[in-house]
Amino acid sequence: MTTTPPTPPPAVPTDFVVRLRGSALHFRCAPDTSLLDASAALGALGLRVGCRGGGCGVCRVQIDSGRVRTGRMSRAHVDETGHAAGLVLACRAYPLSDLTLSPAGKTTTQPGACP
């Protein structure tokens, strides 16, 4: 009886390409690195930086294509409806695939939210 070794699972990418809609800018992002931290490679051309903790809304982006997992985000800046439509805070979003995103700017959906 001969045995053949099992087929290895498909390789999981070590990082993903993140493109900024409407520009030629892109950066690479590992699954365990936030989109905001990875965008630092673009310097001043990258995403806007605020508190880095999900509370201020400065780094809000629209995921146009691809998938992310998210950490805890302030509902004052990304409510459930917005989140379901692809809005996330880049400081709390981690890629699960290649992405295309658009900076969405800061808005406040609740009174008394962080300035």
The first five atom37 places (N, CA, C, CB, O) and aatype in JSON, in Angstrom:
{
  "aatype": [12, 16, 16, 16, 14, 14, 16, 14, 14, 14, 0, 19, 14, 16, 3, 13, 19, 19, 1, 10, 1, 7, 15, 0, 10, 8, 13, 1, 4, 0, 14, 3, 16, 15, 10, 10, 3, 0, 15, 0, 0, 10, 7, 0, 10, 7, 10, 1, 19, 7, 4, 1, 7, 7, 7, 4, 7, 19, 4, 1, 19, 5, 9, 3, 15, 7, 1, 19, 1, 16, 7, 1, 12, 15, 1, 0, 8, 19, 3, 6, 16, 7, 8, 0, 0, 7, 10, 19, 10, 0, 4, 1, 0, 18, 14, 10, 15, 3, 10, 16, 10, 15, 14, 0, 7, 11, 16, 16, 16, 5, 14, 7, 0, 4, 14],
  "atom_mask": [
    [1, 1, 1, 1, 1],
    [1, 1, 1, 1, 1],
    [1, 1, 1, 1, 1],
    [1, 1, 1, 1, 1],
    [1, 1, 1, 1, 1],
    [1, 1, 1, 1, 1],
    [1, 1, 1, 1, 1],
    [1, 1, 1, 1, 1],
    [1, 1, 1, 1, 1],
    [1, 1, 1, 1, 1],
    [1, 1, 1, 1, 1],
    [1, 1, 1, 1, 1],
    [1, 1, 1, 1, 1],
    [1, 1, 1, 1, 1],
    [1, 1, 1, 1, 1],
    [1, 1, 1, 1, 1],
    [1, 1, 1, 1, 1],
    [1, 1, 1, 1, 1],
    [1, 1, 1, 1, 1],
    [1, 1, 1, 1, 1],
    [1, 1, 1, 1, 1],
    [1, 1, 1, 0, 1],
    [1, 1, 1, 1, 1],
    [1, 1, 1, 1, 1],
    [1, 1, 1, 1, 1],
    [1, 1, 1, 1, 1],
    [1, 1, 1, 1, 1],
    [1, 1, 1, 1, 1],
    [1, 1, 1, 1, 1],
    [1, 1, 1, 1, 1],
    [1, 1, 1, 1, 1],
    [1, 1, 1, 1, 1],
    [1, 1, 1, 1, 1],
    [1, 1, 1, 1, 1],
    [1, 1, 1, 1, 1],
    [1, 1, 1, 1, 1],
    [1, 1, 1, 1, 1],
    [1, 1, 1, 1, 1],
    [1, 1, 1, 1, 1],
    [1, 1, 1, 1, 1],
    [1, 1, 1, 1, 1],
    [1, 1, 1, 1, 1],
    [1, 1, 1, 0, 1],
    [1, 1, 1, 1, 1],
    [1, 1, 1, 1, 1],
    [1, 1, 1, 0, 1],
    [1, 1, 1, 1, 1],
    [1, 1, 1, 1, 1],
    [1, 1, 1, 1, 1],
    [1, 1, 1, 0, 1],
    [1, 1, 1, 1, 1],
    [1, 1, 1, 1, 1],
    [1, 1, 1, 0, 1],
    [1, 1, 1, 0, 1],
    [1, 1, 1, 0, 1],
    [1, 1, 1, 1, 1],
    [1, 1, 1, 0, 1],
    [1, 1, 1, 1, 1],
    [1, 1, 1, 1, 1],
    [1, 1, 1, 1, 1],
    [1, 1, 1, 1, 1],
    [1, 1, 1, 1, 1],
    [1, 1, 1, 1, 1],
    [1, 1, 1, 1, 1],
    [1, 1, 1, 1, 1],
    [1, 1, 1, 0, 1],
    [1, 1, 1, 1, 1],
    [1, 1, 1, 1, 1],
    [1, 1, 1, 1, 1],
    [1, 1, 1, 1, 1],
    [1, 1, 1, 0, 1],
    [1, 1, 1, 1, 1],
    [1, 1, 1, 1, 1],
    [1, 1, 1, 1, 1],
    [1, 1, 1, 1, 1],
    [1, 1, 1, 1, 1],
    [1, 1, 1, 1, 1],
    [1, 1, 1, 1, 1],
    [1, 1, 1, 1, 1],
    [1, 1, 1, 1, 1],
    [1, 1, 1, 1, 1],
    [1, 1, 1, 0, 1],
    [1, 1, 1, 1, 1],
    [1, 1, 1, 1, 1],
    [1, 1, 1, 1, 1],
    [1, 1, 1, 0, 1],
    [1, 1, 1, 1, 1],
    [1, 1, 1, 1, 1],
    [1, 1, 1, 1, 1],
    [1, 1, 1, 1, 1],
    [1, 1, 1, 1, 1],
    [1, 1, 1, 1, 1],
    [1, 1, 1, 1, 1],
    [1, 1, 1, 1, 1],
    [1, 1, 1, 1, 1],
    [1, 1, 1, 1, 1],
    [1, 1, 1, 1, 1],
    [1, 1, 1, 1, 1],
    [1, 1, 1, 1, 1],
    [1, 1, 1, 1, 1],
    [1, 1, 1, 1, 1],
    [1, 1, 1, 1, 1],
    [1, 1, 1, 1, 1],
    [1, 1, 1, 1, 1],
    [1, 1, 1, 0, 1],
    [1, 1, 1, 1, 1],
    [1, 1, 1, 1, 1],
    [1, 1, 1, 1, 1],
    [1, 1, 1, 1, 1],
    [1, 1, 1, 1, 1],
    [1, 1, 1, 1, 1],
    [1, 1, 1, 0, 1],
    [1, 1, 1, 1, 1],
    [1, 1, 1, 1, 1],
    [1, 1, 1, 1, 1]
  ],
  "atom_positions": [
    [[0.84, -1.17, 0.0], [0.0, 0.0, 0.0], [0.89, 1.24, 0.0], [-0.96, -0.01, 1.22], [1.82, 1.35, 0.81]],
    [[0.61, 2.15, -0.9], [1.37, 3.4, -0.92], [0.47, 4.53, -0.46], [1.93, 3.68, -2.35], [-0.74, 4.55, -0.7]],
    [[1.08, 5.45, 0.2], [0.32, 6.61, 0.65], [0.91, 7.85, 0.0], [0.34, 6.74, 2.21], [2.11, 7.95, -0.22]],
    [[0.05, 8.77, -0.28], [0.51, 10.04, -0.83], [0.35, 11.1, 0.27], [-0.28, 10.44, -2.13], [-0.62, 11.08, 1.03]],
    [[1.28, 11.99, 0.32], [1.17, 13.02, 1.35], [-0.07, 13.88, 1.1], [2.44, 13.91, 1.38], [-0.49, 14.06, -0.05]],
    [[-0.65, 14.4, 2.16], [-1.84, 15.24, 1.96], [-1.48, 16.51, 1.2], [-2.48, 15.61, 3.32], [-0.36, 17.02, 1.29]],
    [[-2.44, 16.99, 0.47], [-2.25, 18.24, -0.27], [-2.26, 19.39, 0.73], [-3.36, 18.43, -1.37], [-3.18, 19.51, 1.54]],
    [[-1.25, 20.24, 0.67], [-1.24, 21.36, 1.61], [-2.38, 22.33, 1.31], [0.11, 22.1, 1.55], [-2.81, 22.45, 0.16]],
    [[-2.86, 23.01, 2.33], [-3.93, 23.99, 2.09], [-3.4, 25.14, 1.24], [-4.51, 24.52, 3.42], [-2.19, 25.38, 1.2]],
    [[-4.29, 25.85, 0.56], [-3.82, 26.97, -0.25], [-3.12, 28.0, 0.64], [-5.0, 27.63, -1.01], [-3.48, 28.2, 1.8]],
    [[-2.13, 28.63, 0.08], [-1.38, 29.63, 0.84], [-2.27, 30.81, 1.18], [-0.14, 30.1, 0.05], [-3.04, 31.3, 0.35]],
    [[-2.15, 31.27, 2.41], [-2.87, 32.46, 2.85], [-1.95, 33.65, 2.64], [-3.33, 32.35, 4.35], [-0.79, 33.62, 3.06]],
    [[-2.44, 34.7, 1.98], [-1.57, 35.85, 1.76], [-1.06, 36.41, 3.08], [-2.3, 36.93, 0.98], [-1.79, 36.46, 4.07]],
    [[0.19, 36.84, 3.09], [0.74, 37.43, 4.3], [0.28, 38.86, 4.45], [2.26, 37.36, 4.31], [0.25, 39.39, 5.56]],
    [[-0.06, 39.51, 3.35], [-0.65, 40.84, 3.42], [-1.5, 41.08, 2.19], [0.45, 41.92, 3.55], [-1.45, 40.32, 1.22]],
    [[-2.3, 42.14, 2.25], [-3.25, 42.45, 1.19], [-2.94, 43.83, 0.62], [-4.7, 42.39, 1.72], [-2.31, 44.67, 1.28]],
    [[-3.4, 44.06, -0.59], [-3.25, 45.36, -1.24], [-4.49, 46.19, -0.94], [-3.02, 45.22, -2.79], [-5.62, 45.73, -1.13]],
    [[-4.27, 47.42, -0.47], [-5.35, 48.35, -0.17], [-5.21, 49.53, -1.12], [-5.33, 48.81, 1.34], [-4.18, 50.21, -1.12]],
    [[-6.23, 49.77, -1.91], [-6.22, 50.86, -2.88], [-7.15, 51.98, -2.41], [-6.64, 50.36, -4.29], [-8.21, 51.73, -1.85]],
    [[-6.73, 53.22, -2.64], [-7.55, 54.38, -2.32], [-8.29, 54.79, -3.59], [-6.7, 55.55, -1.76], [-7.67, 55.19, -4.57]],
    [[-9.62, 54.71, -3.55], [-10.44, 55.01, -4.72], [-10.16, 56.43, -5.21], [-11.93, 54.84, -4.4], [-9.99, 57.36, -4.42]],
    [[-10.12, 56.57, -6.53], [-9.93, 57.88, -7.13], [-8.48, 58.33, -7.21], [0.0, 0.0, 0.0], [-8.21, 59.48, -7.57]],
    [[-7.55, 57.45, -6.87], [-6.13, 57.81, -6.95], [-5.32, 56.57, -7.32], [-5.62, 58.42, -5.61], [-5.84, 55.46, -7.35]],
    [[-4.06, 56.78, -7.6], [-3.16, 55.66, -7.88], [-2.51, 55.15, -6.6], [-2.08, 56.08, -8.88], [-1.69, 54.23, -6.64]],
    [[-2.87, 55.73, -5.45], [-2.24, 55.35, -4.19], [-2.72, 53.99, -3.72], [-2.52, 56.4, -3.13], [-3.9, 53.65, -3.82]],
    [[-1.77, 53.22, -3.2], [-2.1, 51.94, -2.59], [-1.02, 51.61, -1.58], [-2.23, 50.81, -3.67], [0.08, 52.17, -1.61]],
    [[-1.34, 50.69, -0.68], [-0.37, 50.22, 0.31], [-0.68, 48.78, 0.64], [-0.39, 51.1, 1.59], [-1.77, 48.28, 0.34]],
    [[0.26, 48.11, 1.27], [0.09, 46.72, 1.67], [-0.25, 46.71, 3.16], [1.37, 45.87, 1.38], [0.23, 47.54, 3.92]],
    [[-1.1, 45.75, 3.55], [-1.53, 45.67, 4.94], [-1.66, 44.21, 5.36], [-2.87, 46.42, 5.15], [-2.35, 43.43, 4.7]],
    [[-0.99, 43.85, 6.45], [-1.09, 42.5, 7.0], [-2.41, 42.34, 7.74], [0.11, 42.2, 7.95], [-2.97, 43.33, 8.21]],
    [[-2.92, 41.13, 7.84], [-4.21, 40.91, 8.5], [-4.25, 41.33, 9.97], [-4.57, 39.47, 8.41], [-5.32, 41.56, 10.52]],
    [[-3.09, 41.43, 10.62], [-3.06, 41.81, 12.03], [-2.65, 43.28, 12.23], [-2.1, 40.9, 12.8], [-2.34, 43.69, 13.34]],
    [[-2.65, 44.06, 11.15], [-2.3, 45.48, 11.2], [-3.52, 46.29, 10.78], [-1.08, 45.8, 10.29], [-4.18, 45.95, 9.81]],
    [[-3.81, 47.37, 11.52], [-4.96, 48.18, 11.16], [-4.69, 48.9, 9.84], [-5.29, 49.21, 12.28], [-3.54, 49.16, 9.47]],
    [[-5.76, 49.22, 9.13], [-5.62, 49.97, 7.89], [-4.94, 51.3, 8.14], [-6.99, 50.2, 7.23], [-4.14, 51.75, 7.32]],
    [[-5.24, 51.93, 9.26], [-4.63, 53.22, 9.57], [-3.12, 53.1, 9.76], [-5.25, 53.82, 10.82], [-2.36, 53.89, 9.21]],
    [[-2.69, 52.1, 10.54], [-1.25, 51.93, 10.76], [-0.53, 51.62, 9.46], [-1.0, 50.82, 11.77], [0.56, 52.14, 9.22]],
    [[-1.11, 50.76, 8.63], [-0.46, 50.4, 7.36], [-0.41, 51.57, 6.4], [-1.19, 49.23, 6.72], [0.52, 51.68, 5.6]],
    [[-1.4, 52.44, 6.46], [-1.41, 53.58, 5.54], [-0.31, 54.58, 5.85], [-2.76, 54.28, 5.58], [-0.03, 55.47, 5.04]],
    [[0.33, 54.45, 7.0], [1.44, 55.34, 7.35], [2.56, 55.27, 6.31], [1.99, 54.98, 8.73], [3.35, 56.21, 6.19]],
    [[2.62, 54.17, 5.55], [3.63, 54.05, 4.5], [3.47, 55.13, 3.43], [3.56, 52.66, 3.85], [4.41, 55.45, 2.71]],
    [[2.27, 55.71, 3.33], [2.01, 56.76, 2.35], [2.35, 58.15, 2.9], [0.56, 56.73, 1.91], [2.26, 59.14, 2.18]],
    [[2.73, 58.21, 4.16], [3.06, 59.5, 4.78], [1.85, 60.42, 4.81], [0.0, 0.0, 0.0], [0.75, 59.99, 5.14]],
    [[2.06, 61.66, 4.46], [1.0, 62.66, 4.5], [-0.12, 62.35, 3.5], [1.57, 64.03, 4.22], [-1.21, 62.92, 3.61]],
    [[0.12, 61.48, 2.53], [-0.89, 61.14, 1.54], [-1.84, 60.05, 2.04], [-0.23, 60.69, 0.26], [-2.84, 59.76, 1.39]],
    [[-1.53, 59.46, 3.18], [-2.34, 58.36, 3.72], [-3.63, 58.84, 4.35], [0.0, 0.0, 0.0], [-4.08, 59.96, 4.11]],
    [[-4.21, 57.98, 5.16], [-5.48, 58.28, 5.82], [-5.28, 59.27, 6.96], [-6.13, 57.0, 6.33], [-4.21, 59.31, 7.57]],
    [[-6.3, 60.05, 7.25], [-6.23, 61.0, 8.35], [-6.12, 60.26, 9.68], [-7.47, 61.93, 8.35], [-6.74, 59.21, 9.87]],
    [[-5.33, 60.81, 10.59], [-5.05, 60.18, 11.88], [-5.67, 61.0, 13.0], [-3.53, 60.03, 12.1], [-5.55, 62.22, 13.03]],
    [[-6.34, 60.31, 13.92], [-6.9, 60.95, 15.11], [-6.42, 60.25, 16.35], [0.0, 0.0, 0.0], [-5.22, 60.18, 16.62]],
    [[-7.36, 59.72, 17.12], [-7.04, 59.14, 18.43], [-6.41, 57.75, 18.34], [-8.28, 59.06, 19.27], [-5.76, 57.3, 19.29]],
    [[-6.59, 57.06, 17.22], [-6.1, 55.68, 17.0], [-6.79, 54.64, 17.88], [-4.61, 55.62, 17.25], [-6.32, 53.5, 17.96]],
    [[-7.88, 55.0, 18.52], [-8.55, 54.06, 19.42], [-10.01, 53.81, 19.11], [0.0, 0.0, 0.0], [-10.7, 53.16, 19.9]],
    [[-10.52, 54.32, 18.0], [-11.9, 54.06, 17.62], [-12.91, 55.03, 18.2], [0.0, 0.0, 0.0], [-14.11, 54.77, 18.12]],
    [[-12.46, 56.12, 18.79], [-13.39, 57.01, 19.45], [-13.64, 58.35, 18.79], [0.0, 0.0, 0.0], [-14.64, 59.0, 19.1]],
    [[-12.76, 58.79, 17.88], [-12.89, 60.17, 17.37], [-13.53, 60.26, 15.99], [-11.55, 60.82, 17.33], [-14.14, 61.29, 15.69]],
    [[-13.42, 59.26, 15.16], [-14.05, 59.27, 13.85], [-13.25, 59.91, 12.73], [0.0, 0.0, 0.0], [-13.71, 59.93, 11.59]],
    [[-12.08, 60.44, 13.02], [-11.28, 61.12, 12.0], [-10.88, 60.19, 10.86], [-10.03, 61.73, 12.63], [-10.82, 60.62, 9.71]],
    [[-10.62, 58.94, 11.15], [-10.11, 58.0, 10.14], [-11.22, 57.18, 9.48], [-9.11, 57.06, 10.78], [-10.96, 56.09, 8.96]],
    [[-12.44, 57.67, 9.5], [-13.58, 56.93, 8.94], [-13.4, 56.74, 7.44], [-14.9, 57.66, 9.23], [-13.07, 57.69, 6.72]],
    [[-13.62, 55.52, 6.97], [-13.51, 55.19, 5.55], [-14.7, 54.35, 5.12], [-12.19, 54.44, 5.25], [-15.37, 53.71, 5.94]],
    [[-14.94, 54.36, 3.82], [-15.96, 53.52, 3.2], [-15.25, 52.36, 2.51], [-16.84, 54.34, 2.18], [-14.39, 52.59, 1.66]],
    [[-15.59, 51.13, 2.86], [-15.03, 49.97, 2.17], [-15.85, 49.78, 0.9], [-15.06, 48.67, 3.09], [-17.02, 49.39, 0.96]],
    [[-15.24, 50.05, -0.24], [-15.93, 49.94, -1.53], [-15.91, 48.52, -2.06], [-15.31, 50.87, -2.55], [-16.87, 48.07, -2.69]],
    [[-14.82, 47.8, -1.81], [-14.75, 46.39, -2.19], [-13.79, 45.68, -1.25], [-14.31, 46.22, -3.68], [-12.84, 46.28, -0.75]],
    [[-14.03, 44.4, -1.02], [-13.2, 43.61, -0.13], [-13.87, 43.43, 1.24], [0.0, 0.0, 0.0], [-14.98, 43.9, 1.48]],
    [[-13.15, 42.72, 2.11], [-13.69, 42.39, 3.44], [-12.71, 42.79, 4.52], [-14.02, 40.88, 3.54], [-11.49, 42.71, 4.33]],
    [[-13.25, 43.22, 5.66], [-12.44, 43.55, 6.84], [-13.09, 42.96, 8.07], [-12.29, 45.08, 6.99], [-14.28, 42.64, 8.08]],
    [[-12.29, 42.81, 9.1], [-12.83, 42.53, 10.43], [-12.59, 43.8, 11.23], [-12.17, 41.25, 11.12], [-11.61, 44.51, 11.0]],
    [[-13.47, 44.07, 12.16], [-13.34, 45.32, 12.91], [-13.29, 45.07, 14.41], [-14.48, 46.26, 12.58], [-13.88, 44.12, 14.92]],
    [[-12.58, 45.95, 15.08], [-12.59, 45.99, 16.53], [-13.69, 46.95, 16.97], [0.0, 0.0, 0.0], [-14.5, 47.4, 16.17]],
    [[-13.7, 47.25, 18.24], [-14.71, 48.13, 18.81], [-14.57, 49.54, 18.24], [-14.6, 48.15, 20.36], [-13.47, 50.1, 18.21]],
    [[-15.7, 50.11, 17.79], [-15.73, 51.46, 17.23], [-16.83, 52.26, 17.9], [-15.94, 51.43, 15.68], [-17.85, 51.7, 18.3]],
    [[-16.62, 53.55, 18.03], [-17.64, 54.43, 18.59], [-18.86, 54.47, 17.68], [-17.08, 55.85, 18.8], [-18.73, 54.76, 16.49]],
    [[-20.04, 54.17, 18.21], [-21.28, 54.23, 17.43], [-21.67, 55.68, 17.15], [-22.42, 53.52, 18.17], [-22.56, 55.94, 16.34]],
    [[-21.0, 56.64, 17.81], [-21.23, 58.05, 17.51], [-20.72, 58.4, 16.12], [-20.57, 58.94, 18.55], [-21.17, 59.37, 15.52]],
    [[-19.77, 57.61, 15.6], [-19.16, 57.9, 14.3], [-19.47, 56.86, 13.24], [-17.67, 58.02, 14.47], [-19.45, 57.16, 12.05]],
    [[-19.76, 55.64, 13.66], [-20.17, 54.59, 12.73], [-21.32, 53.85, 13.39], [-18.97, 53.61, 12.37], [-21.11, 52.97, 14.23]],
    [[-22.55, 54.2, 13.0], [-23.7, 53.52, 13.58], [-23.9, 52.17, 12.88], [-24.98, 54.39, 13.46], [-23.19, 51.86, 11.92]],
    [[-24.84, 51.39, 13.35], [-25.04, 50.04, 12.8], [-25.4, 50.07, 11.32], [-26.14, 49.32, 13.58], [-24.94, 49.23, 10.55]],
    [[-26.21, 51.04, 10.92], [-26.59, 51.15, 9.5], [-25.37, 51.47, 8.65], [-27.67, 52.23, 9.3], [-25.16, 50.85, 7.6]],
    [[-24.56, 52.42, 9.09], [-23.35, 52.77, 8.36], [-22.38, 51.61, 8.28], [0.0, 0.0, 0.0], [-21.78, 51.36, 7.23]],
    [[-22.22, 50.9, 9.41], [-21.31, 49.75, 9.43], [-21.77, 48.69, 8.44], [-21.22, 49.15, 10.85], [-20.96, 48.13, 7.7]],
    [[-23.08, 48.43, 8.41], [-23.62, 47.43, 7.48], [-23.4, 47.86, 6.02], [-25.13, 47.21, 7.74], [-23.31, 47.02, 5.13]],
    [[-23.31, 49.18, 5.79], [-23.09, 49.71, 4.44], [-21.61, 49.82, 4.09], [-23.75, 51.07, 4.3], [-21.28, 50.26, 2.99]],
    [[-20.72, 49.44, 5.01], [-19.3, 49.43, 4.69], [-18.48, 50.54, 5.34], [0.0, 0.0, 0.0], [-17.29, 50.64, 5.06]],
    [[-19.08, 51.36, 6.19], [-18.31, 52.39, 6.88], [-17.6, 51.77, 8.08], [-19.24, 53.56, 7.34], [-18.18, 51.0, 8.85]],
    [[-16.33, 52.11, 8.23], [-15.53, 51.63, 9.37], [-14.54, 52.72, 9.77], [-14.78, 50.3, 9.02], [-14.3, 53.65, 9.01]],
    [[-13.99, 52.59, 10.94], [-12.88, 53.43, 11.36], [-11.6, 52.68, 11.02], [-12.96, 53.79, 12.89], [-11.41, 51.55, 11.46]],
    [[-10.72, 53.3, 10.24], [-9.52, 52.62, 9.75], [-8.62, 52.15, 10.89], [-8.74, 53.55, 8.83], [-7.87, 51.19, 10.72]],
    [[-8.67, 52.83, 12.03], [-7.84, 52.42, 13.17], [-8.33, 51.13, 13.8], [-7.8, 53.51, 14.21], [-7.6, 50.51, 14.58]],
    [[-9.55, 50.72, 13.49], [-10.14, 49.51, 14.08], [-10.52, 48.49, 13.02], [-11.36, 49.88, 14.91], [-11.3, 47.57, 13.29]],
    [[-9.98, 48.63, 11.79], [-10.32, 47.73, 10.69], [-9.07, 47.0, 10.22], [-10.97, 48.51, 9.52], [-8.01, 47.61, 10.05]],
    [[-9.22, 45.7, 10.0], [-8.11, 44.81, 9.62], [-8.53, 44.03, 8.38], [-7.74, 43.83, 10.8], [-9.62, 43.47, 8.35]],
    [[-7.68, 43.99, 7.34], [-8.1, 43.38, 6.08], [-8.23, 41.86, 6.16], [-7.13, 43.75, 4.99], [-7.47, 41.17, 6.84]],
    [[-9.22, 41.37, 5.43], [-9.39, 39.93, 5.21], [-9.23, 39.59, 3.73], [-10.78, 39.46, 5.72], [-9.28, 38.42, 3.35]],
    [[-9.04, 40.62, 2.91], [-8.85, 40.45, 1.47], [-8.25, 41.75, 0.93], [-10.22, 40.11, 0.74], [-8.08, 42.71, 1.68]],
    [[-7.93, 41.77, -0.36], [-7.56, 43.03, -0.99], [-8.76, 43.97, -0.87], [-7.14, 42.83, -2.5], [-9.9, 43.53, -0.86]],
    [[-8.48, 45.29, -0.77], [-9.54, 46.26, -0.52], [-9.43, 47.45, -1.45], [-9.49, 46.73, 0.93], [-8.35, 47.79, -1.94]],
    [[-10.56, 48.08, -1.68], [-10.62, 49.42, -2.23], [-11.45, 50.23, -1.24], [-11.24, 49.45, -3.69], [-12.53, 49.81, -0.84]],
    [[-10.93, 51.39, -0.85], [-11.66, 52.2, 0.11], [-11.61, 53.67, -0.26], [-11.09, 52.01, 1.5], [-10.77, 54.11, -1.04]],
    [[-12.55, 54.41, 0.31], [-12.64, 55.85, 0.11], [-12.66, 56.52, 1.46], [-13.91, 56.24, -0.72], [-13.43, 56.12, 2.33]],
    [[-11.83, 57.53, 1.68], [-11.93, 58.29, 2.92], [-13.35, 58.86, 3.01], [-10.85, 59.43, 3.0], [-13.85, 59.44, 2.05]],
    [[-13.98, 58.71, 4.17], [-15.38, 59.14, 4.33], [-15.49, 60.4, 5.18], [-16.2, 58.03, 4.95], [-16.56, 61.01, 5.24]],
    [[-14.42, 60.8, 5.84], [-14.49, 62.0, 6.66], [-15.24, 61.76, 7.95], [0.0, 0.0, 0.0], [-15.98, 60.8, 8.11]],
    [[-15.02, 62.67, 8.87], [-15.62, 62.56, 10.19], [-17.02, 63.16, 10.18], [-14.75, 63.26, 11.24], [-17.22, 64.28, 9.71]],
    [[-17.97, 62.41, 10.7], [-19.29, 62.94, 10.98], [-19.71, 62.41, 12.34], [-20.32, 62.54, 9.88], [-19.23, 61.37, 12.79]],
    [[-20.57, 63.12, 12.98], [-21.07, 62.71, 14.28], [-22.54, 62.37, 14.15], [-20.85, 63.8, 15.35], [-23.33, 63.18, 13.67]],
    [[-22.9, 61.17, 14.58], [-24.29, 60.75, 14.49], [-25.0, 60.89, 15.82], [-24.38, 59.32, 14.01], [-26.22, 60.72, 15.88]],
    [[-24.28, 61.2, 16.88], [-24.89, 61.34, 18.19], [-24.41, 62.62, 18.86], [-24.56, 60.12, 19.07], [-23.24, 62.98, 18.75]],
    [[-25.32, 63.32, 19.57], [-24.88, 64.52, 20.28], [-23.9, 64.15, 21.39], [-26.07, 65.26, 20.87], [-24.01, 63.09, 22.0]],
    [[-22.96, 65.03, 21.64], [-22.01, 64.81, 22.73], [-20.85, 63.92, 22.36], [0.0, 0.0, 0.0], [-20.06, 63.55, 23.24]],
    [[-20.71, 63.55, 21.09], [-19.6, 62.68, 20.68], [-18.31, 63.47, 20.7], [-19.85, 62.1, 19.26], [-18.32, 64.7, 20.77]],
    [[-17.21, 62.76, 20.65], [-15.9, 63.39, 20.65], [-15.81, 64.43, 19.53], [-14.78, 62.34, 20.5], [-16.34, 64.18, 18.44]],
    [[-15.17, 65.57, 19.76], [-15.05, 66.58, 18.69], [-14.15, 66.1, 17.58], [-14.51, 67.89, 19.26], [-13.94, 66.82, 16.6]]
  ]
}
